[in-house]
Amino acid sequence: MEADGEARPRVLVLGAGLAGLGAAQRLHSSRAFPHLRLLEATGRAGGRVCSQRLGGEVVEMGAHWIHGPSKENPIFQLAAEYGLLEEKAMSQENQQIEVGGHPLLPSVSYSSTGKVLSPELVEWARNLFSILLDQTREFLHVMQVPVPSVGEYLCKEITQQVKEWTDDDETKRVKLAILNTYFKLECCVSGTHSMDLVALGPFGEYTMLPGLDCTFPSGYGGLPDCILSSLPEESVIFHKPVKTICWAGSYREESHEGRTFPVQVECEDGERFLADHVIITVPLGFLKEHHKTFIDPPLPPRKAEAIRQLGFGTNNKIFLEFEQPFWPPGCQLIEAVWEDESPLVKAGTDLQAKWFRKLTVFIVLQPPERYGHVLCGFIAGKESEYMETLTDAEVLTALTDVIRRLTGNPHLAPPKKVLRSQWHSAPYTRGSYSYVAVGSSGDDIDALAQPLPEDAADPRLLQILFAGEATHRTFYSTTHGALLSGWREADRLLSLYDTSKSHQHKPRL
């Protein structure tokens, strides 16, 4: 390693989501990288962490919970160190609870016939779905799976169950309708249009951490803001969308004789940056749409195939603020059940007529003393993408009609405010998060994470590194997966250049 600072490796990080911020913070904690730059296409940090205001209160347009807030979760640890969490969330008791994420909230289930469904019937259906979903995680190392997708497996099992039901036809119909609601909810969890698109074999590879999922009282956006504030201001450049990353080249810097770089990053505004190493942290949705022009020479076939095969779907939120609640006191979760639907009957594809039926679950933002009467609904898939094309007024009208139908009250006052996310329309995101689709596996995630060139004889010759939630084999779709992937790629470079061990694999807070 030459003593001259100018000869030190030049690193560019693309994207200021948690993967990019995590990588940049980790690299900045070492003296080996004085020429670190972080380029972000938009005007803010955080990526798919996006806290906004609804009235006077913060709501989450993107990432909502810390999933599995316990000692193994770096998001939880970092948030605790920055003082961003409530005492209760940090308690040992909360960290040890193993419920697979969310607790069962006090809920009410409304039927499309305008009545409240029997809590016992709903609980029965929820338990059955949960048991069957757990079974789908048991095919991880099975040589041959019975069916390709999680959805097909669930339907196959439910078909068998129905044969043993002794209820009258009306009760059977309602049971299937409730189960269909949980299919739609699982689409939101997996970020997919249909569970028929989610591969059965690898489904169990996704790992859930212990801990009772918690939120940030002042907004998830506080975390990227804290990381950002630890970086030198001049090292982060906003409103800098990248057009093309040219690698495997020899680019001479005009101002420094004799210094050449293997990578040149050209931005949409024409500005060029030269680098020894570039860490790409853009979402998989963006890579699916642009990788053929974004990276030159083109990606190796195996990596391009991984990008094509892996799933990346949309899960949006719709916030509705009411003057008065229509739900019972103490209720924290509202479920909408369409009684004419069944998971065993394929739904129609008329998005215009039925998009709102995919919106099955609303959480009541807590506490009401702080938020007033605000519901947050979740909607995934093609219906979610269609919703993005509508105006706020059209969404408000449709959902007012839905809520009047569910409650059986045709005179119910409409929400006074609507706010929604539009992740599919976001040009640098193009959706919400990744899943392992039918035809792909965890090997595709590893292929996506593989640095370039693949045949580099010397690790110092690695030019393009990849991070982001879609590159973490067991924590894909999560913020902790994103952060860990950024740390992984930073550590890859630190192991090559920083022999002092001064960083101790710990970001500077």
Beta strands, then each sheet from edge to edge (+ up, - down):
strand 1: 10-14
strand 2: 35-39
strand 3: 51-54
strand 4: 57-60
strand 5: 107-111
strand 6: 236-237
strand 7: 242-246
strand 8: 251-252
strand 9: 260-261
strand 10: 263-267
strand 11: 272-275
strand 12: 277-280
strand 13: 295-296
strand 14: 311-313
strand 15: 315-322
strand 16: 333-337
strand 17: 361-364
strand 18: 373-380
strand 19: 417-420
strand 20: 433-435
strand 21: 464-466
sheet 1: 6+ 2+ 1+ 12+ 21+
sheet 2: 3+ 4-
sheet 3: 5+ 16+ 17- 18+ 15- 19+
sheet 4: 11+ 10- 7+ 13+
sheet 5: 8+ 9-
sheet 6: 14+ 20-
end
